[in-house]
């Protein structure tokens, strides 16, 4: 399996690779984690999150749920036993002041926060995990890079 370090890319061109990497990544999810998902439309952010949430559900022997993009809702919440996952999609948020209304970082010590399109956030938390999805070769290949100063054990595991 191809894995990323701070300077390498993981090939997620095949959906099966996306699924495998997200399952492995799910082993590191804990309460209080804030994970930012960067990348163009269609590059695989929501698909990765779907497999991530479904992997957490499988570990807890829960029924798998549909994991749609929260583009129109802005946030979808998933209760996975003792873990609550808030999945935000900020694509439609145009004014950073709107972030105060949705409470994106309130009480985040007890939940896991996934944020697609975090570019609009100017005051980013210091303790975040960042996943960068990108295209190559005229959209035929997709890659993932993982960065975190806060959770270095994740980076070490993906070497």
C-alpha positions as CSV (number, residue, x, y, z in Angstrom):
1,X,0.0,0.0,0.0
2,X,1.4,3.4,-0.9
3,X,1.6,5.7,2.1
4,X,2.5,9.4,2.7
5,X,5.1,11.2,4.7
6,X,5.2,14.9,5.0
7,X,6.6,15.1,1.5
8,X,5.1,12.2,-0.4
9,X,1.8,11.5,-2.0
10,X,-0.6,8.6,-1.7
11,X,-2.1,7.4,-5.0
12,X,-5.9,7.3,-4.5
13,X,-6.8,7.1,-8.2
14,X,-8.7,3.8,-7.6
15,X,-11.6,4.1,-5.2
16,X,-10.4,0.9,-3.5
17,X,-7.2,2.8,-2.5
18,X,-9.3,5.6,-1.1
19,X,-11.2,3.1,0.9
20,X,-8.1,1.3,2.2
21,X,-6.3,4.5,3.2
22,X,-9.4,5.9,4.9
23,X,-9.8,2.7,6.9
24,X,-6.2,2.8,8.1
25,X,-6.6,6.5,8.9
26,X,-9.7,5.7,11.0
27,X,-7.5,3.9,13.5
28,X,-6.2,7.2,14.6
29,X,-9.4,9.2,15.0
30,X,-10.1,10.3,18.5
31,X,-12.3,12.9,20.3
32,X,-11.1,16.4,19.8
33,X,-9.6,15.8,16.4
34,X,-10.2,18.5,13.8
35,X,-9.5,17.4,10.3
36,X,-9.4,19.7,7.3
37,X,-10.0,18.3,3.8
38,X,-8.6,20.4,0.9
39,X,-9.1,19.8,-2.8
40,X,-11.1,20.5,-5.9
41,X,-14.6,19.4,-6.6
42,X,-14.8,15.6,-7.3
43,X,-11.3,14.8,-6.1
44,X,-12.4,12.4,-3.4
45,X,-12.9,14.3,-0.2
46,X,-16.4,13.2,0.5
47,X,-15.7,9.7,-0.7
48,X,-12.8,9.5,1.8
49,X,-15.0,10.8,4.6
50,X,-17.8,8.3,3.7
51,X,-15.3,5.4,4.0
52,X,-13.9,6.9,7.2
53,X,-17.3,7.2,8.9
54,X,-18.3,3.7,7.7
55,X,-15.1,2.3,9.0
56,X,-15.7,3.8,12.4
57,X,-19.3,2.3,12.3
58,X,-18.0,-1.1,11.4
59,X,-15.5,-1.1,14.3
60,X,-18.4,-0.4,16.7
61,X,-20.6,-3.1,14.9
62,X,-23.1,-0.5,13.9
63,X,-25.2,-0.4,10.8
64,X,-23.5,1.5,8.0
65,X,-25.2,4.8,7.2
66,X,-25.3,6.8,4.0
67,X,-22.8,9.6,4.2
68,X,-23.9,12.4,1.8
69,X,-22.1,15.6,1.3
70,X,-23.4,18.3,3.6
71,X,-23.1,21.0,0.9
72,X,-26.7,22.2,1.4
73,X,-27.0,21.4,5.1
74,X,-23.5,22.7,5.9
75,X,-23.2,20.1,8.6
76,X,-24.2,16.4,9.1
77,X,-23.8,14.8,12.5
78,X,-23.0,11.1,13.1
79,X,-23.2,9.4,16.5
80,X,-20.9,6.4,16.5
81,X,-21.2,5.0,20.0
82,X,-19.3,7.4,22.3
83,X,-18.0,9.4,19.3
84,X,-19.9,12.2,17.7
85,X,-18.6,13.2,14.2
86,X,-19.6,16.6,12.8
87,X,-19.0,16.7,9.0
88,X,-19.0,20.3,7.7
89,X,-18.9,21.4,4.0
90,X,-18.1,25.1,3.8
91,X,-18.3,25.3,0.0
92,X,-21.4,27.5,0.1
93,X,-20.2,29.7,3.0
94,X,-19.1,33.0,1.4
95,X,-18.6,35.2,4.5
96,X,-16.3,34.0,7.3
97,X,-18.6,35.7,9.8
98,X,-21.1,32.9,9.0
99,X,-18.8,30.5,10.7
100,X,-19.8,31.9,14.1
101,X,-23.4,31.0,13.5
102,X,-22.7,27.4,12.8
103,X,-20.5,26.9,15.9
104,X,-17.9,25.0,14.0
105,X,-15.3,24.9,16.8
106,X,-17.5,25.1,19.9
107,X,-17.2,22.2,22.3
108,X,-14.9,20.3,19.9
109,X,-13.0,18.5,22.7
110,X,-15.7,15.8,22.8
111,X,-16.4,15.5,19.1
112,X,-14.5,14.8,15.9
113,X,-14.8,17.6,13.3
114,X,-14.3,17.0,9.6
115,X,-14.2,20.2,7.5
116,X,-14.4,20.2,3.7
117,X,-13.5,23.5,2.0
118,X,-11.7,25.0,5.1
119,X,-10.0,27.7,3.1
120,X,-12.6,30.3,4.4
121,X,-11.4,29.8,8.0
122,X,-8.8,32.5,8.8
123,X,-8.2,31.6,12.5
124,X,-7.4,28.0,12.2
125,X,-7.0,25.9,15.3
126,X,-3.4,25.0,16.0
127,X,-4.2,21.3,16.6
128,X,-5.4,20.1,13.2
129,X,-4.8,17.4,10.8
130,X,-4.8,18.4,7.1
131,X,-5.5,16.2,4.2
132,X,-4.8,17.6,0.7
133,X,-6.4,15.9,-2.3
134,X,-5.2,16.7,-5.8
135,X,-5.5,15.7,-9.4
136,X,-2.7,14.8,-11.8
137,X,-2.5,13.9,-15.5
138,X,-5.6,15.7,-16.7
139,X,-7.7,14.4,-13.9
140,X,-6.8,10.7,-14.5
141,X,-4.9,10.4,-11.2
142,X,-5.7,11.5,-7.7
143,X,-3.4,11.9,-4.8
144,X,-3.6,12.5,-1.0
145,X,-1.0,14.2,1.2
146,X,-1.4,14.2,5.0
147,X,0.1,16.9,7.3
148,X,0.0,17.4,11.0
149,X,2.3,19.0,13.5
150,X,-0.2,18.1,16.3
151,X,-0.6,14.3,15.6
152,X,2.8,13.3,14.3
153,X,2.1,9.6,15.0
154,X,-0.3,9.7,12.1
155,X,2.4,11.0,9.8
156,X,4.8,8.4,11.2
157,X,2.3,5.6,10.5
158,X,1.9,6.7,6.9
159,X,5.6,6.6,6.1
